Amino acid sequence: MKALLIGCVMSSERALNTLLACDGIEIVGVVTRRASSFNTDFRDLALIGTANDIPVFFADEADTEEMTAWIAAHAPDIVFCIGWSYLLGQDILDIPAHGVIGYHPALLPRGRGRHPIIWALALGLEETGSSLFVMDAGADSGAIVSQRRVPIARDDDAASLYARLLDILGDQLRGICAQLATGSLKATPQDHGVATYWRKRGKDDGRIDWRMPAEGIRNLVRALAAPYPGAHCVFGGEDIKVHKVETADAPKDIEPGCVIGVDGRAITVKAGIDAVRLVEHDFTRLPATAEYVQ
């Protein structure tokens, strides 16, 4: 079966390598980008394409009509759209006989939309999911062909959760390829009545609000850990990245944002409830006790 992959991030890379190893799957093309200004987990899929003699199309250098024509010319039986931040038009969705399979690391129909890994951690969820579905004109709304529940441990951050999701994605793709070979792949429509949506996040969403409870700040920091850009606070008029924190007890009669202790490189800051101990950060000058971070 001829397959084509669209993507440009870490999950795209894992998907492409997985599909290359699947019996009965011939990768006839890759649609990707040369660079990305907003995908911090960007991966150059052209390297894999070149190494495996796979034609590569760079979508950041062409318009939609060119991309559609290129995909149609390679006549894929199925398209996998894994790690792509743009909706595909119906003209592309109609090309492969077996449809376009999309990927969303959430328990669809819950958590449709943007930044699912970040939101799951930032909201302190104890569980997320890995969903593959037949793409339609909507966003993450197509019928599901494979879904796994994924527990989130208290010590998970973006890197550890992402890595586990990638392993699960690989296993799911191998299962889908096996089902395609036997003609047994089934799609289950989503219940749109229970769908929820996560919005796009920006830089301001990553700024620590010290009025939040310490646990909320901890969740924000772990959600934005590598490969994402990191949470930040402001000190001395500069944005300072914070990469790892721990919660700590603190008196109630101290204002949020006040530094209540410095131990080596660790900085303890009062939060709305309890305190946060900044363990890994980019402070060049450490604040003193009783100074404020914003």
N, C-alpha and C positions, 0 to 999 in steps of 0.2 A: 504494500500500500504506500502510495506517494504522500509524504507529509511535508508541510512547510511550517516553520516556526517564526513567530513575531515576538520580539522582546529585546530588552537591553539592560537587565539588572541581574543580580545574583540568582534569583529564581529562574530566570531565562537560561542562564548558563547551566544550572543543574538540569533543567528540562532538556536542553539540547544534548548534553552529554548522555543523559538517560535514554533519549529516543535513538541516538546513534547506536546504542548497544542493544536495542530491542529487535528481535527477529521479526522479519516481515515488514519492517518499516524502512523506507528509503527517504532520506531527507533531500528534497529537491530544491530547497531554497531557504534562506534566512532573511527576514526583514528586521533591521536593527537601526541603531543610530551611531554616529561617530563619537558623539559626546552628549552629555546631559548636564544642564545647569542646575537641576533640582533633584536628580536621583543620586543620592550619596552612595548607593550601593550599585552604581553603574558598572557594567562589564562589557568589554569589547568582544562581542561575539564573532566579529570578522576574523579574529585569530583562529577560532575553532573552524569556521567555514573554510578558510584558506588551507588549513592543515588537512581537511577532509574533502577538498575539491568540491565544495558546495557553493553555488552562486549566492552572492550577498547583495542585498539592496539597502541603501542608506536612505531612510525615510526623511532625515533632516535636510536632504539635498534635493527633494522632489516634492511635487504636489500630490494630492490624493489621487488624481486621475492616473498619474504615472505609476504610483504604487499599486493601484488596482489592476492596471494593465500588466504590470510585471508579474504579479501574483497569478493572474489568469493565464499568462503565457507559460507558466511552469506547471499548470494543470494539476494542482494537488488534490488528492482524494479527501484529505482532512487537513485542517490548519489548527495549530496550537498557538494560542495567544497568551503567553505567560510573562507577566512583568511588563506591561505596556500601559502607559497612563493616558491613553487616548481611546475614545470610542471608535469602533470600526463602522463604516457605513454599510448599508444593506447590500450595496453592490459587491462588497468584499465578502460579506457573510453568505451570499448566494453562490459563491464560486465553488467551494468544495462540496461534493455529494454527501459527505458525512458531517458537514457543518464545521463550525469553528469552536474549538474547546477553549474556554477561558478558565482562569484561575483566580481565586480570591481566598486569602488565608483568614477566614472567619466562618462562623457557623451560619451560613446563609439559610434562610433569608434575613437573619439578624446580622447587623453589622455590614450592610452594603455601603459602598462609597469609598472614601479615601483613607489611607494610612491605617489599615486594620491592625497591624502588629502594634503600632504606637498606641492607638486608642485602647486596645485590649489591656495593655500594661498600665497606661495612664489612668484608666478607670478602675484598676485593681481587680480585674476579672480573674476568676479562678479557672476558667476554661475558655478556649477558643476553638477554632476548627480549621480544616483544610478542605476547600470545596473546589471541585472542577465541574464545569457546567457548559451546556450548549449556549453559546452567545446569541442574544437576540438584540433588538433595537434598544433595549433598556440598559441600565447600568447594573451588572451583577444579578440580573433577574431571570436568566434562562434556566431551563430544566437541568437538574443536577444529575451527573453521571457517576460521581464518586465524592464521598464526604467522610471525613474522619474527625472525631472529637479529640481535642488536644488539651491536656491539663496544663495549667500554668502554675509553676512552683513559686513560692514566696521569694526565692533567691534568683529567679529568672530575670534576665534583662533582655534588651532587644537582640543582642548577639546570640545568647543561648536559645531563646525561643525561635529566632529565625533559623538557626542551624537545625533545630529539631523539626521545624516545619519543612525545611528543604529535604531532609531524609524521608519524611512522610510523603512529600510530593513525588519524589523519585519512585517510591513504592506504588503510589497511586497510578502514575503514568505507566509503569510496567503492567499493572493490572488492566488498565484501559487498552493498551496495545494487545494484550492477550485476548481480551473480549472482542476487539475489532477483528482479530484474526478468525474468530469462531462465529462472528456475527451475533454475539450475545450481549452487546453493549446496550443498556437500557437507560432511559432518561426519565427522571421523576420531576414533574412540575413543582415549582416552589409555591408555598402558600403566601401570596402577596399581602394578605391581610395581617400578617404578623411581622412584616418586614420593618427593620429599623435602618437608619442611615447615619453614617459618620461623615462629617464635613472635612473639607480640606483644611490642613493646619498650616500656619505661617510662623514666622520667627517669634512674634509676640506670644504665641501659644507655648513657646519653650522657655519663656522667662519665669523664673521662680517667684511666686507670690508668697512672701514669708507669713502672710496672714492665714495661709492654708494650714491644716493639721500636718504634723510631721510625716504621717503616713502618706498623705496625698503628695507631698513634695518628693518623698522617696519613690513613689510610683511614677511621677513625672520624670525624674532623673533616670530611672532604669528604662523607661520607655524610649528615651531619646539617646541612650547609649549607642556606641558604635554597632552597626555601620551608619547610624543616623547622626545628625550634627551635634547632639549634646544639648542639655538644658543649660541655662545661663542665668546669672544674676548681674547686678551692676555694682561696681566698687571703684571709687575714685574716678567716676565718670566713664569707665570702660566696661564693656561686656566681658564677663569672666565665665568660661565654660566650667561646668561641674559635671563630673563623669560618674561618680559613685558616692552614695551617702548611706548613713545608718541613722536610725531613730534613737533618741535618748530622752531620758526624763529631764524635766526642767521646772523651776518655780513658775507659778501662774502669774506672778506680779511683775513680769518683765515684758517689755514691748517686743513684738515680732520684728525680726531683722537685726536685733541686738546680738553682738558676738558675746557669748558667755564663757568662752574658754578656748585656748589655743594650746595644743599639745603636739609639739613637733610640727608636722605639716597639716595635722588635722585641726579643723576649725569647727567649733560648735556654735550654732546660731539658733536663737529662740524662734520657734514657729508659732502659729496660732494656737496649737495644742502641742505640748511637749517641745522637743528641740531636734535639730538635724545636725549630725556630725559629718562634715564634708571630708571624705577620705581621699578622693582623687579629684583634682581640680587644676585650674590653670592660673591660680593666683601667683603673681611674681612678688608682690609685697603682701605679706600676711597681715590681716587686720589685727589690731590689738583688742584685748578684752574691753568691752563697753563701746567699741566703735560699731557702726551700723553698715550693713550691706543692704542693697536695695533690690 
